[in-house]
């Protein structure tokens, strides 16, 4: 293989290699600075999302370090930050906790297996170039899903914020447990004050200083200092010290039954993780004038999940909260997340005991603020104003995820989205077209009252593929327009002799719809009316020929444009009556 070709393939498979070979000296200081700032967010966020996933806090650091390093080598985006995510936490918890049966070590192993399976799914899908599957997660579904996930995470973290624990299996039970705990006097006042103060600091600094000083960092450091000064570690629920050492494999004690049990969750997490990552990656690339290949993104995310799963982590995706921090701090390349990961490693080797002074209430506040950022009430309201169907889909996704479960809810919402697509195609927009004096083209007569019907000709348009569900509606509509035109032509008008179908919006036709088209043609012929198909797409013509309709619809029954069809039909009438129309 030529050198250029080999380099091209290598850069495609290992984008980090291309960055390393073309690294600019001017990037170094911004990358180092951004990496240091980023690390202060990676630690509390990783720990918080681990606990939200039902796992020990330190696994969140393992799920941060390894994926960041792997993605820096194999990921196509130059500054995308991967790590534990609030959108995935409820699914991870719901998937592994029932199988773990209260055994922490088994829960860690199951989480690692789940990360490995998610990674393999994404890797295979990336190699097969299946990035298009994320199109199933339409905007209404994503809005409803994210709003539901945000509420699920917030509800799960409120007990920590108030200083007590809850094992409620669902959000309704969780809200009940919060009320019962408050009524029973289970609230730890000191923990609650620290948690609320942390919330105030994080939110206040964000609004007052626009994020120039990371509120999460200030809240975490301040709460650790307060806990240490007043020796509150023996009074408050705390996160606990991290184990000293590096990420290590933790997949023992698993069987094939566990693999089978996690297949469904792995597929759902893979879909959601890539949807979030793909959108964020494309957004960042567009800002920088770059482009990112979706299949390469899927492959990089898959390898990152495999790395995390093998070394004590759990499924991860791109972070919509930490990536903007890196970007705003001046990140230029993959070196930024690498620096962040290495600082976490140093932290775990040198000062793992620091988190022994970190209150669980503060960590709960960190997660609540991050989850609250997922809430998008504005988009939900905009959907309701613009498209009631999309709004109902979003509400259905919200209720399904919130009440049934994250993964099941997503599957229900996708199913409803497909149903909505069929409904739209089943009853699409359709119109009779006419001419407006002095204006070129043919226009919808229902929207343009001044558009006149061409004498003797009816022009109709059907804005959808023709298939089994809407073929009858198409047939009925054309007949109804023809009957109306014939009634109007009886009063001093010319008899209708041609129906022209403006077929450009019809991108496909199935056998059931072809039968309906034949019935329509026979009906029109019985009334001495000719059906002409204008602007028919090649694949639709091929389908008609394959059905053996070449003789039934010879070339003269097709027209390249509506105008050409009108000219031809007018010419036929001129020959019949001996004069121009």
Secondary structure, DSSP 8 states (H G I E B T S, - for coil): --HHHHHHHHHHH-HHHHHHHT--TTHHHHHHHHHHHHHHHHHHHHHHHHHHTTS-THHHHHHHHHHHHHHHHH-S-SS--EE--HHHHHHHHHHHHHHHTT-HHHHHHHHHHHHHHHHHHHHHHHHTT-GGGGGGS-HHHHHHHHHHHHHHHHHHHHHHHHT-----SSHHHHHHHHHHHHHTT---HHHHHHHHHHHHHHHHHHHHHTTSS-HHHHHHHHHHHHHHHTTGGGTS-B-----SS------TT--HHHHHHTHHHHHHHHHHHHHHHHHHHHHHHHHTT----HHHHHHHHHHHHHHHHHTT----EE-TTHHHHHHHTT--STHHHHHHHHHHHHHHHH-GGGGGG-BHHHHHHHHHHHHHTT--HHHHHHHHHH-HHHHHHHHHHHHIIIII-HHHHHHHHHHHHHHHHHHHHHT--EEEEEB-TT--S-EETTT-TT-B--TTEEEEEE-S-B-TTTHHHHHHHHHHHHHHHHHHHTTT-----EEEEE-TT---B-HHHHHHHHHHHHHHHHTT-EEEEES--HHHHHHHHHTT-TTTT-GGGEESSHHHHHHHHHHHHHHHHTS--
